[in-house]
Amino acid sequence: MAWVALVLAGVCEMFGVAMINKLHKDKSWQSLVLLVTGFGSSFIFLSMAMKTLPMGTAYAVWTGIGASGGAILGMVLYGESKDWKRILFIVMILSAAIGLKLVG
């Protein structure tokens, strides 16, 4: 259950990052509420996961999901560079997160 909460925390983190970009573009209250909801949910799920998982592992996986997910969203939704080197490093981040799961 802790790993499910951690993945949900990472997905909410990705949503929050996407809402930062949305707020930057349209400066609406709706965007602000969605941003706060995304990051707030992320912290709640992270807190739930850290009741069982070690802090270092939980934080590293959460950060990895958020960072790589944000980069992927940027490529898919906002036309950011899809250079093979960028994709390679995203895969490396995700591989490290999976590795932490396997050894933890």
C-alpha positions as CSV (number, residue, x, y, z in Angstrom):
1,M,0.0,0.0,0.0
2,A,2.9,2.4,0.8
3,W,4.2,2.0,-2.8
4,V,0.8,2.8,-4.3
5,A,0.7,5.9,-2.1
6,L,4.2,6.8,-3.3
7,V,3.3,6.4,-6.9
8,L,0.1,8.5,-6.4
9,A,2.3,11.1,-4.7
10,G,4.6,11.2,-7.8
11,V,1.6,11.5,-10.2
12,C,0.2,14.4,-8.1
13,E,3.6,16.0,-8.2
14,M,3.6,15.8,-12.0
15,F,0.1,17.3,-12.0
16,G,1.3,20.1,-9.8
17,V,4.2,20.8,-12.1
18,A,1.8,20.9,-15.1
19,M,-0.4,23.4,-13.2
20,I,2.6,25.7,-12.6
21,N,2.9,26.0,-16.4
22,K,-0.9,26.5,-16.7
23,L,-0.9,29.2,-14.0
24,H,2.0,30.9,-15.7
25,K,0.0,31.1,-19.0
26,D,-3.5,32.1,-17.9
27,K,-3.2,33.4,-14.3
28,S,-6.7,32.1,-13.3
29,W,-8.0,31.1,-9.8
30,Q,-8.8,27.7,-11.2
31,S,-5.2,27.1,-12.2
32,L,-4.0,28.2,-8.7
33,V,-6.5,25.9,-7.0
34,L,-5.5,23.0,-9.2
35,L,-1.8,23.7,-8.4
36,V,-2.4,23.8,-4.7
37,T,-4.5,20.7,-4.9
38,G,-1.9,18.8,-6.9
39,F,1.0,19.6,-4.6
40,G,-1.1,19.3,-1.4
41,S,-2.3,15.8,-2.5
42,S,1.3,14.9,-3.4
43,F,2.5,15.8,0.1
44,I,-0.4,13.9,1.7
45,F,0.4,10.7,-0.3
46,L,4.1,11.1,0.4
47,S,3.4,11.3,4.1
48,M,1.3,8.2,4.0
49,A,4.1,6.3,2.1
50,M,6.7,7.4,4.6
51,K,4.9,5.8,7.5
52,T,6.2,2.5,6.1
53,L,9.0,3.2,3.7
54,P,12.4,4.7,4.6
55,M,12.6,8.4,4.2
56,G,15.5,8.3,1.8
57,T,13.9,5.8,-0.5
58,A,10.5,7.5,-0.5
59,Y,11.9,10.9,-1.2
60,A,14.2,9.7,-4.0
61,V,11.4,7.8,-5.7
62,W,8.9,10.6,-5.3
63,T,11.4,13.1,-6.7
64,G,12.3,10.8,-9.6
65,I,8.7,10.3,-10.6
66,G,8.0,14.0,-10.3
67,A,11.1,15.1,-12.2
68,S,10.9,12.6,-15.0
69,G,7.2,12.9,-15.3
70,G,7.4,16.7,-15.5
71,A,10.0,16.3,-18.3
72,I,7.8,13.8,-20.1
73,L,4.8,16.1,-19.8
74,G,6.8,19.0,-21.2
75,M,7.8,16.9,-24.2
76,V,4.3,15.5,-24.8
77,L,2.1,18.6,-24.0
78,Y,4.4,21.6,-24.5
79,G,6.7,20.7,-27.4
80,E,9.9,20.5,-25.4
81,S,12.9,18.8,-27.0
82,K,12.6,15.0,-27.4
83,D,16.4,14.5,-27.9
84,W,17.6,10.9,-27.4
85,K,20.0,12.1,-24.7
86,R,17.2,13.6,-22.7
87,I,15.1,10.5,-23.0
88,L,18.1,8.4,-21.9
89,F,18.5,10.4,-18.7
90,I,14.8,10.2,-18.0
91,V,15.0,6.4,-18.4
92,M,18.0,6.4,-16.0
93,I,16.0,8.3,-13.4
94,L,13.1,5.9,-13.6
95,S,15.5,2.9,-13.6
96,A,17.1,4.2,-10.4
97,A,13.6,4.6,-8.8
98,I,12.7,1.0,-9.8
99,G,16.1,-0.2,-8.4
100,L,15.4,1.4,-5.1
101,K,12.1,-0.5,-5.0
102,L,13.8,-3.8,-5.8
103,V,16.6,-3.5,-3.2
104,G,14.3,-2.0,-0.5
